[in-house]
Amino acid sequence: MQRVLHVLNSMNCGGAETLLMNLYRCLDTDRLQFDFLVNAPEAMYFEPEILERGGQIHRMPALRAVGPLNYPKALAAFFAAWPEYHTVHSHLEATTGPILRAAEQAGIPLRIAHSHNTRFTRTGLLAAPENALKRWCRRQINPSATHRLACSQEAARWLFGEAPAEILPNGIDAQRFRFLPAVRQSTRAALGIPAQALVFLHVGRFQAQKNHRFLLEVWRLLAPRLPTAQLLLVGEGERKPATEALASSLPGGERVRFLGLRSDVPALLSAADVFVLPSLFEGLPLTLVEACAAGLPCFLSEAVPADSFVAAVHRLPLDAVAWAAALEEAANGGASDAVRSAAPEAVAAAGYDVRQSLRRLEEIYASASANGVHADL
């Protein structure tokens, strides 16, 4: 059985992590297994499921914790201790550079760099030294990678520059997100949402990238115009307390619902009427693909890459007045139940089917026996 080592910060809820779990759940684990090397010392959201499926979880300190001199030494020690790995698949943006360089020095034949974003996640003066180090790390990726994958063209250009890369769509099990009227009714009843109320939904971690402050500015303008509408916010993160405090100060703030981490996102998508994503930057948001599979009208910032569109969506500049007007207009009509129910087939046909993504990955993993032939993809 081949074991593939995936390298991430953690296996908590996030886009790359959810994508990997989508793929993992479709694996024939008698012949292929996913293991994980993470920086997180604490128990993680997906950890119980990984262990139940036979995956191994390895932990080591992050680059910023041990420094650029000790990190390569720690990686070399890890690869020496685990010589059975012949495939390393790194999802750690620029830090992928020293990871794949250490893997190359350890003689690992298949070294995959995977880009999921279009900017460093930390910004500002305090992050400047860290980002300078990451830019140095990024220069090590192309010489050490045998394959370069990205979720979008913009994500590929950001991490790999002009080097060739393959776009691997963020696949989902689209059928899980099919709109079901009965689920809509029961989910709304469980949340205490009236049947005729308009529901806006955002799914994403509470961090600067997701731009919750802007979304609440839109809500400040919109809430008085739509007195029965509700805004549902799904997720956790370091900015959640500040976002809750801001929401409580707004007119209609009592109709902003903070739902935390949820395992019933497909049901929430059926319950919603509009999906909103005013991100400052994105690679390819998995939540957008899920919302499209649920047949929801999607309102996005212009920062969302154009090649991530798998359905008719509305791209808007980050202007609160324009967003409020567009969302108010959306209240006057939406997709029919029949149109919404047909959306999963369109998403799968557009290439965002998880089994199709897995087949391509399995082809790449099978090339580990090529003993270091540089694919330049």
C-alpha positions in Angstrom: 0.0 0.0 0.0 1.3 3.5 -0.9 1.2 6.1 1.8 1.2 9.8 0.8 2.4 12.4 3.2 0.3 15.6 3.2 1.9 18.6 4.9 -0.3 21.4 6.4 -0.5 23.7 9.4 -3.3 21.6 10.8 -6.3 19.5 9.9 -8.9 21.8 11.4 -11.8 23.2 9.3 -10.5 25.2 6.3 -10.6 25.1 2.5 -7.5 22.9 1.8 -8.3 20.7 4.8 -11.9 20.1 3.7 -10.7 19.4 0.1 -8.3 16.8 1.4 -11.0 15.2 3.5 -13.3 15.1 0.5 -10.6 13.2 -1.4 -9.8 11.0 1.6 -13.3 9.8 2.0 -13.3 8.5 -1.6 -10.0 6.6 -1.2 -9.6 2.9 -1.5 -7.4 2.8 1.6 -6.4 -0.8 1.0 -4.1 0.5 -1.7 -3.6 4.2 -1.0 -3.5 5.9 2.4 -3.2 9.6 3.4 -0.9 10.6 6.3 -0.4 14.1 7.6 2.5 16.2 8.9 1.2 19.2 10.8 2.4 22.0 13.1 -0.6 22.0 15.4 0.2 20.5 18.8 -3.5 20.4 19.9 -6.2 17.9 18.9 -7.7 18.9 15.5 -11.2 18.9 14.1 -10.6 16.1 11.5 -8.2 14.1 13.7 -10.6 11.4 14.9 -11.8 10.7 11.4 -8.3 10.5 10.0 -7.3 8.0 12.7 -10.4 6.0 12.2 -9.6 5.7 8.5 -6.1 4.4 9.2 -4.2 7.6 8.6 -1.2 8.6 10.7 -0.7 12.1 12.1 2.9 13.4 12.7 3.6 16.7 14.5 6.6 19.0 14.3 7.1 22.7 15.1 6.4 25.3 12.5 9.1 27.3 10.7 8.3 30.4 12.6 8.7 28.6 15.9 12.1 27.0 15.3 13.6 29.4 12.8 15.1 29.0 9.3 18.2 27.2 10.5 16.6 24.6 12.7 13.6 23.9 10.4 15.5 22.1 7.7 17.3 20.1 10.3 13.9 19.0 11.8 12.6 18.1 8.4 15.8 16.1 7.6 15.4 14.2 10.9 11.7 13.5 10.2 12.4 12.1 6.7 15.3 10.0 8.0 13.0 8.5 10.6 10.2 7.8 8.1 11.9 6.4 5.0 8.7 4.7 3.7 7.4 7.9 2.3 8.0 8.2 -1.4 5.5 11.0 -2.0 5.3 14.4 -0.2 2.4 16.7 -1.0 2.8 20.1 0.6 -0.1 22.6 1.0 1.9 25.1 3.1 2.1 28.0 0.7 5.7 29.4 0.6 6.9 27.1 3.4 6.5 24.4 0.8 10.0 25.4 -0.4 12.2 24.1 2.4 9.8 21.1 2.9 10.3 19.9 -0.7 14.0 20.8 -0.6 14.5 18.6 2.4 12.4 15.9 0.8 14.6 16.1 -2.3 17.7 15.8 -0.2 16.2 12.8 1.5 15.8 11.1 -1.9 12.0 11.2 -2.0 11.1 10.9 -5.7 7.7 12.6 -5.8 7.5 16.1 -4.4 4.2 18.0 -5.0 3.7 21.7 -4.3 0.0 22.7 -4.1 -1.1 26.4 -4.1 -4.5 27.2 -2.5 -4.2 31.0 -2.1 -3.2 34.2 -3.9 -1.5 36.1 -1.0 0.2 35.6 2.3 -2.5 35.2 4.9 -0.8 37.6 7.4 -0.4 41.2 6.3 0.8 44.5 7.8 4.0 45.8 9.5 4.0 43.1 12.1 3.9 40.4 9.5 6.7 42.0 7.3 9.6 39.9 8.7 7.7 36.7 8.4 6.6 37.5 4.9 10.2 38.3 3.9 11.2 34.9 5.1 8.3 33.3 3.2 9.4 35.0 0.0 12.9 33.5 0.5 11.2 30.1 1.1 9.1 30.5 -2.0 12.2 30.7 -4.2 13.0 27.1 -3.3 9.8 25.6 -4.5 10.3 25.4 -8.3 13.8 23.8 -8.2 12.6 21.1 -5.7 9.1 20.3 -6.9 8.4 17.5 -9.3 4.8 18.6 -9.7 3.1 22.0 -9.2 -0.7 22.0 -8.6 -3.0 25.0 -8.0 -6.7 25.5 -7.4 -6.8 28.4 -9.9 -4.6 30.3 -12.4 -4.1 33.2 -10.0 -3.1 30.8 -7.2 -0.6 29.2 -9.6 1.0 32.5 -10.6 1.3 33.7 -7.0 3.2 30.7 -5.8 5.0 29.5 -8.9 5.4 32.6 -11.1 5.8 31.6 -14.7 6.7 28.0 -14.0 4.2 25.5 -15.5 1.5 24.2 -13.2 -1.6 22.1 -13.4 -5.0 23.3 -12.2 -6.6 20.7 -10.0 -10.3 21.8 -9.4 -11.4 21.8 -5.8 -13.7 18.8 -6.1 -16.7 18.1 -3.9 -19.3 15.4 -3.7 -21.9 17.6 -5.4 -24.8 15.4 -4.6 -24.4 16.1 -0.9 -25.3 19.7 -1.5 -28.4 19.2 -3.6 -31.2 21.5 -2.7 -34.0 19.6 -0.9 -37.2 21.5 0.1 -37.9 19.2 3.0 -34.4 19.8 4.4 -34.9 23.6 3.9 -38.1 23.4 5.9 -36.7 21.3 8.8 -33.4 23.3 9.1 -35.3 26.6 9.2 -37.6 25.2 11.8 -34.6 24.0 13.9 -33.1 27.5 13.7 -36.3 29.3 14.4 -36.3 31.0 10.9 -39.7 31.8 9.5 -40.5 30.1 6.2 -40.8 33.4 4.2 -37.7 35.1 5.8 -34.8 35.9 3.4 -31.6 34.3 4.6 -28.1 35.4 3.6 -25.3 32.8 4.4 -21.5 33.2 4.8 -19.3 30.2 5.5 -15.6 31.0 6.4 -13.1 31.4 9.1 -13.2 34.6 11.1 -10.0 36.2 9.8 -9.0 39.3 7.9 -9.1 37.6 4.5 -12.9 36.8 4.7 -13.7 40.5 5.3 -16.5 40.1 7.8 -16.2 43.8 8.8 -17.3 44.8 5.3 -20.1 42.3 5.3 -21.4 43.9 8.5 -21.2 47.3 6.9 -23.4 46.0 4.1 -25.8 44.6 6.7 -26.0 48.0 8.5 -27.4 49.4 5.3 -29.5 46.4 4.4 -31.1 45.4 7.6 -33.6 48.3 7.9 -34.7 47.7 4.3 -35.3 44.0 4.9 -36.8 43.8 8.5 -37.3 40.0 8.5 -34.0 39.0 6.8 -31.3 37.1 8.7 -27.5 36.8 8.2 -26.0 33.5 9.1 -22.3 33.3 9.8 -20.7 29.9 10.0 -17.2 29.4 11.3 -14.7 30.1 14.0 -11.5 32.1 14.2 -9.6 34.8 16.0 -11.7 37.7 14.8 -15.0 36.1 15.8 -15.3 38.0 19.2 -14.7 41.4 17.6 -17.2 40.6 14.8 -19.8 39.6 17.4 -19.3 42.8 19.3 -19.6 44.9 16.1 -22.8 43.0 15.0 -24.4 43.7 18.4 -23.9 47.4 17.9 -25.7 47.5 14.5 -29.4 48.0 13.7 -30.7 44.5 13.0 -27.7 43.1 14.8 -30.0 40.6 16.6 -30.7 39.0 13.2 -27.0 38.3 12.7 -26.6 34.7 13.8 -23.2 33.2 14.7 -23.5 29.4 14.2 -19.9 28.3 14.9 -18.4 25.2 13.2 -21.2 23.1 11.7 -21.3 19.6 10.3 -24.6 20.3 8.5 -23.4 22.9 5.9 -25.4 21.2 3.1 -28.6 21.6 5.1 -27.7 25.3 5.8 -27.2 25.9 2.1 -30.7 24.4 1.4 -32.1 26.7 4.1 -30.4 29.8 2.7 -31.5 32.1 -0.2 -28.3 33.9 -1.0 -24.6 33.1 -0.5 -22.2 36.0 0.2 -18.4 36.0 0.0 -16.7 39.5 0.1 -13.2 38.2 0.5 -10.1 40.4 0.2 -8.3 37.5 -1.6 -9.0 33.8 -2.4 -7.4 30.9 -4.2 -10.5 29.0 -5.1 -13.1 29.0 -2.3 -14.5 25.5 -1.7 -17.5 27.1 0.0 -18.4 28.8 -3.3 -18.4 25.5 -5.2 -20.6 24.0 -2.5 -23.0 27.0 -2.7 -23.2 26.6 -6.5 -24.0 22.9 -6.0 -26.9 24.0 -3.8 -28.1 26.3 -6.5 -27.8 29.5 -4.5 -27.3 33.0 -6.1 -23.7 33.9 -5.1 -22.5 37.4 -4.5 -18.7 37.7 -4.5 -16.0 40.3 -4.3 -13.9 40.9 -7.4 -11.0 39.3 -5.6 -12.4 35.8 -6.1 -10.6 34.3 -9.1 -12.7 34.3 -12.3 -11.8 30.7 -13.2 -13.4 29.5 -10.0 -16.9 30.2 -11.3 -18.9 27.1 -11.8 -22.3 28.8 -12.0 -23.8 32.2 -12.7 -22.5 34.5 -9.9 -22.5 38.2 -9.2 -19.0 39.8 -8.8 -19.1 43.2 -7.1 -16.5 45.8 -6.1 -16.0 46.3 -2.4 -18.5 49.1 -2.1 -21.1 48.6 0.6 -23.8 50.7 -1.1 -23.5 48.6 -4.3 -23.6 45.4 -2.3 -26.7 46.5 -0.3 -28.5 47.4 -3.4 -27.7 44.2 -5.1 -28.7 42.0 -2.2 -31.9 44.0 -1.7 -32.7 43.3 -5.4 -32.0 39.6 -4.8 -34.7 39.6 -2.2 -37.3 40.2 -5.0 -36.6 36.8 -6.6 -34.4 33.8 -6.7 -33.9 30.5 -8.4 -36.9 28.1 -8.5 -36.7 24.8 -6.5 -36.3 22.9 -9.8 -33.4 25.1 -10.9 -31.7 24.7 -7.5 -32.2 21.0 -7.5 -30.5 20.6 -10.9 -27.3 22.4 -9.8 -25.2 19.5 -8.7 -25.0 18.0 -12.2 -23.8 21.4 -13.6 -21.1 21.6 -10.9 -19.9 18.1 -11.6 -20.0 18.7 -15.4 -17.8 21.8 -14.9 -15.1 19.6 -13.5 -15.6 20.1 -9.7 -16.4 16.5 -9.0 -14.2 15.0 -6.2 -13.9 11.6 -7.8 -12.6 13.2 -11.0 -10.0 15.2 -8.9 -9.0 12.1 -7.0 -8.5 10.1 -10.3 -6.0 12.7 -11.4 -4.2 12.8 -8.1 -3.9 9.0 -8.1 -2.3 9.2 -11.6 0.2 11.6 -10.2 0.9 9.5 -7.1 1.4 6.4 -9.2 4.3 8.2 -10.8 6.3 7.9 -7.6 7.9 4.8 -9.1 9.5 7.0 -11.7 12.4 7.5 -9.2 12.8 11.2 -9.4 12.0 12.0 -13.0 11.1 15.7 -12.9 7.6 16.1 -14.5 7.8 19.9 -14.5 4.1 20.3 -13.9 
